């Protein structure tokens, strides 16, 4: 069974930034490796939204184009009612246990991302991120550069 990689905003930002830094180039190579090796790559709608809104705010047309191309190369995962209800449960659970991932007045995109990944209902789901701490309490997550197979 192939690996299912859900992209968080950190790797998406590196992949879509037209000013390729050393890390950006490495992240693009990482993505190509996983596509070529048959991994299922998921672009969740919440992560697309978070990256896209900043690209639009900064009027970064090339970045928007690269994000649109990424959506064509990967499997786009729309936000569903099931995901939003799961995210609400996770949000409440995190606060009840004293481990919130964002302020109480925020929408908490991390919880929506986690819930979207959970709705895939497959045992091989792993979130590729640049910030493991907020995610790993709820779902398998690792730094993108640590995910090699």
Backbone bond lengths (Angstrom), bond angles and torsions (degrees), N, CA, C in turn:
res aa  C-N    CA-C-N  psi(-1)  N-CA   C-N-CA  omega(-1)  CA-C   N-CA-C  phi
1 X - - - 1.454 - - 1.527 108.66 -
2 X 1.325 116.41 133.70 1.466 119.94 -177.57 1.520 111.40 -78.30
3 X 1.306 113.82 157.43 1.458 120.99 -179.87 1.527 110.07 -74.23
4 X 1.330 115.92 144.26 1.460 122.02 176.99 1.522 107.46 -111.33
5 X 1.324 115.91 112.75 1.458 121.57 -178.02 1.520 109.59 -108.13
6 X 1.312 115.85 121.66 1.463 122.83 177.21 1.520 106.92 -100.69
7 X 1.320 116.62 122.92 1.460 121.10 -176.71 1.521 111.56 -83.77
8 X 1.313 115.88 131.02 1.461 123.05 172.84 1.530 107.97 -91.94
9 X 1.309 116.71 175.05 1.467 121.40 -175.15 1.523 113.96 -64.57
10 X 1.330 118.09 -32.89 1.469 120.46 -178.97 1.517 112.44 -58.70
11 X 1.345 117.91 -57.70 1.457 119.16 177.33 1.530 113.26 -61.92
12 X 1.331 116.55 -36.70 1.472 118.93 179.02 1.523 109.80 -61.84
13 X 1.321 116.90 -43.06 1.465 120.60 178.09 1.518 112.13 -60.98
14 X 1.329 116.67 -41.20 1.466 120.43 178.28 1.524 111.25 -65.88
15 X 1.320 116.88 -41.12 1.462 122.13 -177.73 1.523 111.35 -68.95
16 X 1.317 117.43 -37.13 1.463 120.68 -173.45 1.523 114.22 -91.96
17 X 1.319 117.47 -8.85 1.461 119.69 -179.49 1.530 109.73 -72.71
18 X 1.344 117.87 116.67 1.472 119.76 -178.54 1.534 113.26 -68.08
19 X 1.321 117.62 -21.61 1.466 121.20 175.33 1.520 107.08 -87.33
20 X 1.311 115.97 83.49 1.453 120.77 -172.45 1.524 112.16 -68.76
21 X 1.290 114.18 113.49 1.458 121.23 172.92 1.530 107.56 -83.03
22 X 1.303 115.94 176.91 1.468 120.11 175.94 1.533 110.08 -59.20
23 X 1.332 116.42 -43.65 1.480 121.00 177.67 1.522 111.53 -65.72
24 X 1.332 116.42 -38.32 1.461 120.57 178.65 1.518 111.96 -63.89
25 X 1.317 116.14 -42.76 1.467 120.77 177.18 1.526 109.75 -63.22
26 X 1.320 116.80 -45.14 1.463 121.07 179.12 1.528 111.17 -61.07
27 X 1.320 117.16 -40.38 1.463 120.83 -179.27 1.529 110.32 -68.43
28 X 1.320 118.08 -39.30 1.465 121.28 176.43 1.526 110.47 -63.76
29 X 1.317 117.73 -41.41 1.462 121.49 177.34 1.526 110.49 -64.61
30 X 1.316 116.87 -40.50 1.462 122.58 176.78 1.531 110.15 -59.02
31 X 1.328 116.25 -46.61 1.466 120.93 179.72 1.530 110.35 -61.35
32 X 1.334 117.05 -47.36 1.464 120.59 179.71 1.525 111.35 -59.95
33 X 1.326 116.81 -40.65 1.465 120.88 177.39 1.525 110.50 -57.74
34 X 1.328 116.73 -47.12 1.458 120.22 -177.34 1.524 112.51 -70.24
35 X 1.317 116.97 -35.64 1.467 119.77 175.58 1.525 109.55 -63.81
36 X 1.327 116.03 -47.62 1.466 121.53 -179.20 1.522 112.26 -63.20
37 X 1.317 117.12 -36.49 1.464 119.89 -177.81 1.535 113.19 -84.65
38 X 1.322 117.15 5.25 1.458 120.57 172.49 1.510 116.43 88.75
39 X 1.315 117.80 11.51 1.468 119.42 174.94 1.526 109.08 -66.65
40 X 1.297 115.25 147.04 1.465 121.24 174.66 1.526 106.46 -87.12
41 X 1.328 116.82 115.76 1.461 122.01 -176.86 1.525 108.18 -104.62
42 X 1.321 116.19 124.36 1.464 122.80 -175.79 1.527 110.04 -111.60
43 X 1.325 116.10 129.82 1.463 122.92 172.14 1.527 107.10 -106.12
44 X 1.341 118.03 101.08 1.466 120.03 -179.05 1.531 111.27 -73.96
45 X 1.306 114.63 143.01 1.463 120.39 -177.61 1.525 112.49 -57.45
46 X 1.336 118.51 -37.78 1.464 119.95 -179.19 1.524 110.72 -64.00
47 X 1.318 118.08 -38.70 1.471 120.97 179.65 1.528 110.17 -71.28
48 X 1.337 117.09 -39.50 1.465 120.91 175.20 1.527 109.11 -57.90
49 X 1.327 116.67 -46.79 1.460 122.17 -179.97 1.529 111.37 -58.59
50 X 1.324 116.64 -48.02 1.464 119.71 -176.07 1.531 111.92 -64.83
51 X 1.323 117.25 -39.22 1.467 120.29 178.25 1.523 110.33 -74.20
52 X 1.334 116.45 -45.25 1.466 121.49 -177.16 1.527 112.36 -60.53
53 X 1.332 117.54 -42.68 1.464 119.33 -177.20 1.526 111.09 -60.76
54 X 1.335 117.19 -38.25 1.462 120.41 179.15 1.528 110.93 -71.80
55 X 1.321 117.57 -38.92 1.470 120.57 176.67 1.531 110.40 -62.43
56 X 1.321 116.63 -41.49 1.468 120.76 178.33 1.527 110.99 -66.16
57 X 1.333 116.60 -43.37 1.466 120.36 179.62 1.516 111.14 -58.94
58 X 1.323 116.04 -41.33 1.467 121.35 -177.55 1.533 112.38 -88.36
59 X 1.331 116.32 3.03 1.464 122.45 179.58 1.536 111.75 55.07
60 X 1.313 116.26 44.52 1.470 122.52 -179.14 1.531 109.17 -93.99
61 X 1.322 115.39 83.14 1.458 123.14 -174.27 1.534 111.63 -61.40
62 X 1.322 117.66 -42.87 1.471 120.67 -179.98 1.526 110.85 -64.52
63 X 1.318 116.81 -38.56 1.460 120.42 177.64 1.514 111.50 -64.61
64 X 1.330 117.06 -40.60 1.467 121.38 177.57 1.523 109.81 -62.45
65 X 1.318 116.52 -43.32 1.463 121.16 178.17 1.530 110.86 -61.12
66 X 1.326 116.49 -42.24 1.468 120.55 178.90 1.530 110.86 -66.47
67 X 1.333 117.22 -36.02 1.459 120.56 176.90 1.533 110.15 -66.72
68 X 1.318 116.76 -42.08 1.466 120.33 176.33 1.528 111.09 -60.63
69 X 1.326 117.03 -40.59 1.466 120.92 177.65 1.527 111.56 -66.24
70 X 1.328 116.55 -38.08 1.461 120.12 177.11 1.527 110.41 -61.10
71 X 1.327 116.51 -39.75 1.466 120.83 178.95 1.532 111.10 -62.52
72 X 1.329 117.34 -30.14 1.467 121.09 178.27 1.530 111.84 -77.61
73 X 1.328 116.91 -30.11 1.474 121.82 -178.69 1.522 113.17 -80.79
74 X 1.318 116.59 -19.51 1.452 122.15 -172.82 1.520 110.42 -119.57
75 X 1.306 115.55 179.41 1.460 121.38 175.34 1.536 107.72 -94.24
76 X 1.319 116.34 120.00 1.466 121.03 -179.05 1.520 108.79 -84.52
77 X 1.326 116.57 129.65 1.460 121.85 -178.39 1.522 109.77 -110.75
78 X 1.337 117.03 101.39 1.468 120.08 179.85 1.529 111.90 -67.15
79 X 1.304 115.48 154.47 1.465 121.24 174.27 1.526 107.76 -74.66
80 X 1.319 115.67 131.95 1.467 121.05 179.25 1.525 109.60 -117.39
81 X 1.311 115.41 167.29 1.464 120.31 174.97 1.522 110.08 -60.31
82 X 1.316 117.06 -41.72 1.471 120.69 179.42 1.528 110.65 -59.33
83 X 1.325 116.90 -42.47 1.470 120.25 179.44 1.525 111.16 -65.61
84 X 1.309 117.13 -42.41 1.467 119.87 -179.30 1.524 111.32 -66.89
85 X 1.309 117.66 -36.97 1.466 119.64 177.78 1.529 110.64 -69.03
86 X 1.327 116.36 -38.29 1.470 120.15 176.15 1.527 109.47 -64.97
87 X 1.331 117.09 -41.00 1.466 121.10 179.02 1.528 110.63 -61.35
88 X 1.321 117.34 -40.55 1.474 120.74 178.11 1.529 110.55 -63.03
89 X 1.326 116.63 -41.67 1.468 120.42 177.04 1.521 111.00 -62.37
90 X 1.329 116.81 -45.45 1.463 121.23 179.47 1.530 111.28 -62.86
91 X 1.331 116.32 -42.38 1.462 121.79 179.57 1.531 109.76 -58.04
92 X 1.348 115.62 -48.48 1.467 120.11 -179.36 1.533 110.99 -65.38
93 X 1.326 116.48 -42.98 1.467 121.01 179.61 1.536 111.08 -60.94
94 X 1.316 116.60 -43.08 1.467 120.58 -179.45 1.524 110.56 -60.73
95 X 1.306 117.50 -41.25 1.455 120.91 -179.28 1.527 111.91 -73.47
96 X 1.321 116.62 -37.04 1.465 120.05 177.08 1.523 111.19 -63.33
97 X 1.333 116.31 -30.88 1.464 120.94 -179.33 1.532 112.42 -94.67
98 X 1.327 116.68 3.92 1.459 120.82 177.52 1.518 114.40 71.44
99 X 1.339 117.49 29.94 1.465 120.52 179.35 1.529 112.23 -135.06
100 X 1.325 117.08 57.70 1.461 119.60 179.14 1.532 111.22 -66.95
101 X 1.320 115.80 151.52 1.466 121.06 178.52 1.526 111.93 -100.04
102 X 1.320 116.53 -6.68 1.464 121.71 178.35 1.526 108.06 -158.62
103 X 1.324 116.37 172.96 1.457 120.65 179.36 1.520 112.18 -64.86
104 X 1.320 116.40 156.32 1.460 121.64 -177.03 1.528 113.70 -63.09
105 X 1.319 117.86 -23.07 1.471 120.81 -177.36 1.533 112.58 -95.53
106 X 1.328 117.34 2.33 1.462 119.61 -179.30 1.527 110.55 -95.31
107 X 1.324 115.96 160.99 1.463 120.83 178.15 1.530 110.90 -72.89
108 X 1.309 118.14 -23.88 1.467 124.86 177.28 1.525 111.97 64.19
109 X 1.316 114.86 75.49 1.459 122.09 178.60 1.510 113.60 -58.20
110 X 1.338 117.60 -30.48 1.464 119.80 178.75 1.527 111.02 -61.23
111 X 1.318 117.53 -41.58 1.462 120.12 179.69 1.524 111.27 -66.53
112 X 1.328 116.61 -36.20 1.467 119.76 177.49 1.528 109.45 -68.22
113 X 1.328 116.99 -41.58 1.462 121.07 177.36 1.534 110.67 -59.88
114 X 1.317 117.07 -48.01 1.466 121.64 179.28 1.524 109.91 -59.73
115 X 1.325 116.57 -46.46 1.464 120.51 -179.11 1.529 110.92 -63.92
116 X 1.338 117.17 -39.81 1.463 119.01 177.29 1.524 110.30 -60.41
117 X 1.320 116.85 -43.75 1.468 120.55 179.15 1.528 110.43 -63.44
118 X 1.330 116.78 -39.70 1.468 120.28 179.76 1.527 111.96 -64.11
119 X 1.324 117.43 -32.46 1.470 119.92 -178.32 1.528 112.04 -67.71
120 X 1.325 117.25 -14.29 1.462 119.78 177.20 1.526 111.16 -68.51
121 X 1.327 116.83 -23.26 1.463 123.54 175.27 1.529 112.76 49.88
122 X 1.307 115.85 47.80 1.455 121.85 175.87 1.528 108.67 -130.12
123 X 1.336 118.35 143.99 1.460 119.95 -174.99 1.530 114.72 -73.33
124 X 1.306 118.79 -14.73 1.463 121.00 -174.18 1.521 113.88 -98.75
125 X 1.328 118.53 20.73 1.462 121.39 -177.71 1.530 110.10 -77.93
126 X 1.326 114.85 132.16 1.456 121.90 177.73 1.522 107.77 -140.50
127 X 1.326 117.13 127.96 1.458 120.43 177.21 1.521 108.69 -86.15
128 X 1.339 115.13 124.70 1.466 122.23 176.00 1.519 107.23 -91.34
129 X 1.327 116.77 120.63 1.456 121.34 -169.66 1.524 112.07 -142.56
130 X 1.312 115.06 177.26 1.463 122.03 169.27 1.532 109.24 -113.85
131 X 1.354 116.77 -0.23 1.455 121.97 -178.16 1.526 109.49 -139.78
132 X 1.298 116.66 87.69 1.462 122.29 -176.11 1.523 112.01 -70.63
133 X 1.315 117.41 -34.43 1.466 122.75 -169.78 1.531 113.77 -52.28
134 X 1.332 118.44 -48.50 1.465 121.13 -176.94 1.521 112.85 -71.25
135 X 1.312 117.43 -25.87 1.455 120.50 -172.28 1.520 114.21 -95.71
136 X 1.316 116.62 -38.58 1.465 121.33 -168.36 1.526 114.71 -66.27
137 X 1.318 118.81 -15.16 1.471 120.57 175.59 1.523 111.54 -72.18
138 X 1.325 116.35 -18.09 1.459 120.61 -172.99 1.528 113.88 -116.32
139 X 1.342 116.55 -25.85 1.460 120.72 -174.38 1.530 108.34 -158.80
140 X 1.312 116.38 160.18 1.466 119.96 178.22 1.528 109.35 -64.28
141 X 1.320 115.69 127.33 1.465 121.77 -179.74 1.519 108.09 -148.86
142 X 1.333 115.12 147.15 1.456 119.13 177.29 1.520 108.29 -151.58
143 X 1.322 114.81 161.13 1.459 119.74 174.10 1.523 108.30 -61.90
144 X 1.313 117.31 135.50 1.471 120.45 -175.04 1.518 111.65 -52.83
145 X 1.341 116.96 -40.11 1.461 119.71 -176.24 1.534 113.62 -70.36
146 X 1.334 116.94 -14.72 1.469 120.92 176.51 1.519 112.96 -85.73
147 X 1.330 117.16 -13.01 1.461 121.70 -176.60 1.527 108.23 -89.37
148 X 1.328 115.23 106.36 1.468 119.14 -173.20 1.518 114.46 -111.77
149 X 1.299 119.48 -13.16 1.457 117.76 178.19 1.513 111.49 -145.18
